[in-house]
Amino acid sequence: MRTLEAMQIFVEVAEQASFTQAAANLALPKASVSVAVQQLEAELETRLLHRTTRRVALTQDGQAYYERCKDLLADFEDAQNLFRDDGAALRGRLRVDMPSAIARDVVLPRLAEFLAEHPALEVELSSTDRRVDLVREGFDCVVRVGQLGDAGYIARPLGHYQMVNCASPAYLARFGQPRSLEDLHAHRLVHYVSSFGNRDPGFEYLDPDTPSEKRFLPMSGALTVNSADAYYAACLAGLGIIQVPFPGVAASLQAGALETILPRWRAAPMPVSLIYAQRRHQPRRVQLFMRWLESLLRPRLAEDADITP
């Protein structure tokens, strides 16, 4: 039996957790389904399924192989429909990563519309502050805010977020309103690091006289976090000053839960990019999803660029 057909049979068995049900769905004899999976296991030299009289379950290797098979089968179907212009349904899995604020405020509110247009797609959406490995972790694309530093990937610039310095009213009532960089020596910064052990360089600012030059002012602070949500929550709790993209705190500023400080001394605008692994032919489902993401983000970034917080 051909490997591609055997992979399709294995995926059906894995999803149904039953040889009998898989055989019925595929209109094949149960013996043929069993033989196909056995041949795959022999070729791969590993057991893919735990079999008992009551149930069928994936082994650890089987789970990894199942995930890969689903992607490969979706890519194969994509290739079959490469030159068709008849609106063939998109199928398969999309695995994407983006900052939690973009997921929460921009993507998730509109995702139902995208999935309604493409109901056979499955989306795995990761929201993490760490830098994921696109290839090793199997991500189709990643929305990244900040400097890239990812060699070997393709980056599509989408725009920039304007940065603001924020503090809570309670913090300012306790420590006073800073009017200059010199005043910051009597203030506290909530330190943010991607992983503990790294050192936060301090308060970032662009010198108005040399706006292309990024500078840092070391500051004290009792708290260091490695999560964007914790960073924001710490500021709301009065634990110190933070420097964040304006859209992420716009609602809190409007409500008076936070206040901007030192508007003349802001950090450099933060680039927003869509990055993906270099492949000669991206699956159509990935192309369409990236185009949709870009249509959501570009207008917001253009609006933000025109705002003076």
C-alpha positions as CSV (number, residue, x, y, z in Angstrom):
1,M,0.0,0.0,0.0
2,R,1.3,3.5,-0.9
3,T,2.6,5.5,2.1
4,L,0.3,8.5,1.4
5,E,-2.8,6.2,1.5
6,A,-1.4,4.5,4.7
7,M,-1.0,7.9,6.3
8,Q,-4.6,8.8,5.5
9,I,-5.8,5.6,7.1
10,F,-3.6,6.1,10.2
11,V,-5.0,9.6,10.7
12,E,-8.5,8.3,10.5
13,V,-7.8,5.5,13.0
14,A,-6.1,8.1,15.3
15,E,-9.1,10.5,15.1
16,Q,-11.7,7.8,15.6
17,A,-9.7,5.8,18.2
18,S,-11.1,2.8,16.5
19,F,-10.0,0.5,13.6
20,T,-13.7,-0.5,13.1
21,Q,-15.0,3.0,12.8
22,A,-12.1,4.1,10.6
23,A,-12.7,1.2,8.2
24,A,-16.4,2.1,8.1
25,N,-15.7,5.8,7.4
26,L,-13.2,4.9,4.6
27,A,-15.3,2.1,3.2
28,L,-12.4,-0.4,3.6
29,P,-12.2,-3.8,5.1
30,K,-11.0,-3.7,8.7
31,A,-8.2,-6.0,7.9
32,S,-6.9,-3.6,5.3
33,V,-6.9,-0.7,7.8
34,S,-5.0,-2.8,10.3
35,V,-2.4,-3.9,7.8
36,A,-1.9,-0.3,6.6
37,V,-1.0,0.8,10.1
38,Q,1.2,-2.2,10.8
39,Q,3.1,-1.5,7.6
40,L,3.6,2.1,8.7
41,E,4.9,1.0,12.1
42,A,7.3,-1.4,10.4
43,E,8.7,1.3,8.0
44,L,9.1,3.8,10.9
45,E,10.4,1.1,13.3
46,T,8.2,2.4,16.1
47,R,4.8,1.7,17.6
48,L,2.2,4.4,16.7
49,L,-0.8,3.0,18.5
50,H,-1.6,1.3,21.8
51,R,-4.2,-1.4,21.1
52,T,-6.5,-3.0,23.6
53,T,-9.8,-4.9,23.3
54,R,-11.7,-1.7,24.3
55,R,-9.8,1.2,22.7
56,V,-7.0,2.5,20.5
57,A,-4.7,5.3,21.7
58,L,-1.7,7.1,20.3
59,T,1.7,6.5,21.6
60,Q,4.0,9.4,22.2
61,D,5.7,8.7,18.8
62,G,2.2,8.2,17.3
63,Q,1.1,11.6,18.5
64,A,4.1,13.3,16.9
65,Y,3.6,11.4,13.7
66,Y,-0.1,12.2,13.6
67,E,0.6,15.9,13.9
68,R,3.1,15.7,11.0
69,C,0.8,13.6,8.9
70,K,-2.1,16.1,9.2
71,D,0.2,18.9,8.0
72,L,1.6,16.8,5.1
73,L,-1.8,15.7,4.0
74,A,-3.1,19.2,4.1
75,D,-0.1,20.4,2.0
76,F,-0.7,17.6,-0.5
77,E,-4.3,18.7,-0.9
78,D,-3.1,22.3,-1.3
79,A,-0.7,21.2,-4.1
80,Q,-3.6,19.4,-5.8
81,N,-5.6,22.6,-5.8
82,L,-2.7,24.9,-6.6
83,F,-4.1,25.9,-10.0
84,R,-7.8,25.7,-9.3
85,D,-9.7,28.9,-9.1
86,D,-13.0,27.4,-8.0
87,G,-12.8,28.4,-4.3
88,A,-11.8,24.9,-3.1
89,A,-12.1,24.7,0.6
90,L,-9.0,25.3,2.7
91,R,-8.1,22.4,5.0
92,G,-5.5,21.6,7.6
93,R,-4.0,23.2,10.7
94,L,-2.5,26.6,11.1
95,R,-0.1,27.1,14.0
96,V,0.6,30.8,14.8
97,D,2.2,32.8,17.6
98,M,1.6,36.4,18.6
99,P,1.7,38.7,21.7
100,S,-1.2,38.2,24.0
101,A,-2.5,41.8,23.5
102,I,-2.7,41.4,19.8
103,A,-4.4,38.1,20.1
104,R,-6.9,39.4,22.7
105,D,-7.6,42.8,21.2
106,V,-7.2,42.3,17.4
107,V,-7.2,38.7,16.3
108,L,-9.7,36.8,18.5
109,P,-12.5,39.3,18.1
110,R,-12.4,38.7,14.3
111,L,-11.3,35.1,14.1
112,A,-14.8,33.7,14.0
113,E,-15.4,35.5,10.7
114,F,-12.3,34.0,9.2
115,L,-13.2,30.5,10.4
116,A,-16.8,30.9,9.1
117,E,-15.3,31.5,5.6
118,H,-13.0,28.5,6.0
119,P,-14.7,26.0,8.3
120,A,-12.4,23.1,7.5
121,L,-9.4,24.9,9.0
122,E,-8.0,24.4,12.5
123,V,-6.1,27.2,14.2
124,E,-3.6,26.7,17.0
125,L,-3.0,30.2,18.5
126,S,-0.1,30.6,20.9
127,S,0.3,33.8,22.9
128,T,3.6,33.8,24.7
129,D,6.2,36.4,25.6
130,R,9.1,34.0,24.8
131,R,10.5,33.8,21.3
132,V,9.3,30.6,19.7
133,D,11.4,28.6,17.3
134,L,9.3,28.6,14.0
135,V,10.9,25.5,12.5
136,R,11.5,23.3,15.6
137,E,8.0,24.1,17.0
138,G,6.2,23.9,13.7
139,F,4.8,27.4,13.5
140,D,3.5,28.6,10.2
141,C,3.9,32.3,11.0
142,V,4.6,34.6,14.0
143,V,3.6,38.2,14.7
144,R,6.6,39.7,16.4
145,V,6.8,43.1,18.2
146,G,10.3,44.5,18.7
147,Q,13.6,43.8,17.1
148,L,13.8,40.6,15.1
149,G,17.3,39.0,15.3
150,D,15.9,35.9,13.5
151,A,18.4,34.8,10.8
152,G,17.1,32.6,8.0
153,Y,13.4,33.7,8.2
154,I,11.4,36.0,6.0
155,A,10.1,39.2,7.8
156,R,7.2,41.3,6.4
157,P,7.2,44.7,8.2
158,L,3.7,45.8,9.1
159,G,4.4,49.1,10.9
160,H,5.3,50.5,14.3
161,Y,3.7,51.0,17.6
162,Q,4.2,54.4,19.3
163,M,5.6,54.0,22.9
164,V,4.4,55.7,26.0
165,N,5.7,56.0,29.6
166,C,3.0,55.2,32.2
167,A,2.4,55.2,35.9
168,S,-0.7,54.8,38.1
169,P,-2.3,57.8,39.9
170,A,-1.5,56.0,43.2
171,Y,2.2,55.7,42.3
172,L,2.4,59.4,41.2
173,A,0.7,60.5,44.4
174,R,3.4,58.7,46.4
175,F,6.5,59.5,44.3
176,G,5.5,62.7,42.5
177,Q,5.2,63.6,38.9
178,P,8.7,63.4,37.1
179,R,9.4,66.4,35.0
180,S,12.8,65.5,33.7
181,L,15.2,62.6,33.3
182,E,17.0,63.7,36.4
183,D,13.8,63.3,38.4
184,L,13.8,59.6,37.6
185,H,16.6,59.0,40.1
186,A,13.9,59.2,42.8
187,H,11.5,56.9,41.0
188,R,11.1,53.1,40.4
189,L,10.9,51.2,37.2
190,V,9.1,47.9,36.7
191,H,11.8,45.8,35.1
192,Y,11.0,43.6,32.2
193,V,13.2,40.7,30.9
194,S,12.5,38.0,28.5
195,S,14.0,35.4,30.8
196,F,15.4,35.7,34.4
197,G,19.1,36.1,34.5
198,N,19.0,38.8,31.9
199,R,19.4,42.4,33.0
200,D,17.0,45.2,32.2
201,P,19.1,48.2,30.8
202,G,16.7,50.7,32.4
203,F,14.5,53.6,31.1
204,E,14.8,53.8,27.3
205,Y,14.5,57.1,25.5
206,L,15.3,58.9,22.3
207,D,17.3,62.1,22.8
208,P,15.2,64.9,21.1
209,D,18.4,66.5,19.8
210,T,19.6,63.2,18.2
211,P,16.4,61.2,17.7
212,S,18.0,58.4,15.9
213,E,20.1,57.5,19.0
214,K,18.6,55.2,21.5
215,R,19.7,55.7,25.1
216,F,19.1,54.1,28.5
217,L,19.0,55.5,32.0
218,P,19.6,52.8,34.7
219,M,16.8,52.9,37.3
220,S,16.1,51.1,40.6
221,G,13.0,48.9,41.0
222,A,11.8,46.3,43.4
223,L,10.0,44.1,40.8
224,T,11.2,42.3,37.7
225,V,8.7,40.4,35.5
226,N,8.9,38.3,32.3
227,S,5.3,38.6,31.2
228,A,3.5,41.4,29.4
229,D,0.4,40.8,31.5
230,A,2.3,41.0,34.7
231,Y,4.2,44.1,33.5
232,Y,0.9,45.9,32.9
233,A,-0.7,44.7,36.2
234,A,2.3,45.8,38.2
235,C,1.9,49.3,36.9
236,L,-1.8,49.4,37.7
237,A,-0.9,48.2,41.2
238,G,1.4,51.2,41.7
239,L,4.7,49.3,41.7
240,G,6.5,51.5,39.2
241,I,6.8,53.1,35.8
242,I,6.4,51.0,32.6
243,Q,7.1,51.7,28.9
244,V,4.6,50.1,26.6
245,P,3.0,50.4,23.1
246,F,0.2,53.0,23.2
247,P,-2.7,50.7,22.0
248,G,-2.2,48.3,24.9
249,V,-2.9,51.0,27.5
250,A,-5.2,53.4,25.6
251,A,-8.3,52.2,27.4
252,S,-6.6,52.5,30.8
253,L,-5.3,56.0,30.0
254,Q,-8.8,57.1,28.9
255,A,-10.4,55.6,32.0
256,G,-7.8,57.4,34.3
257,A,-6.4,54.1,35.6
258,L,-3.0,55.1,34.2
259,E,-1.3,58.4,33.3
260,T,1.4,59.2,30.8
261,I,4.6,60.8,32.0
262,L,7.6,62.4,30.3
263,P,6.1,62.6,26.8
264,R,9.2,64.2,25.5
265,W,11.3,61.2,26.5
266,R,9.7,58.2,24.9
267,A,11.3,55.0,23.8
268,A,11.8,54.3,20.1
269,P,8.7,53.2,18.2
270,M,8.5,49.4,18.3
271,P,8.4,47.6,14.9
272,V,5.7,45.0,14.2
273,S,6.5,42.2,11.8
274,L,5.1,39.0,10.4
275,I,7.8,36.4,10.1
276,Y,7.7,32.9,8.6
277,A,10.1,30.3,7.5
278,Q,11.6,30.5,4.1
279,R,9.7,28.0,1.9
280,R,9.5,28.0,-1.9
281,H,5.7,27.5,-1.9
282,Q,3.7,28.5,1.2
283,P,0.5,26.4,1.6
284,R,-2.5,28.3,0.4
285,R,-4.1,28.2,3.9
286,V,-1.0,30.0,5.3
287,Q,-0.9,32.6,2.5
288,L,-4.5,33.5,3.1
289,F,-4.2,33.6,6.9
290,M,-1.1,35.9,6.7
291,R,-3.0,38.1,4.2
292,W,-5.9,38.3,6.7
293,L,-3.6,39.1,9.6
294,E,-2.0,41.8,7.6
295,S,-5.4,43.4,6.8
296,L,-6.2,43.5,10.5
297,L,-2.9,44.9,11.7
298,R,-1.8,47.4,9.1
299,P,-4.7,49.9,9.5
300,R,-4.3,49.9,13.3
301,L,-0.6,50.4,13.1
302,A,-1.1,53.3,10.6
303,E,-3.6,54.9,13.0
304,D,-1.2,54.5,15.9
305,A,1.6,56.1,13.9
306,D,-0.5,59.3,13.6
307,I,-1.3,59.5,17.4
308,T,0.6,61.7,19.7
309,P,-0.2,60.2,23.2
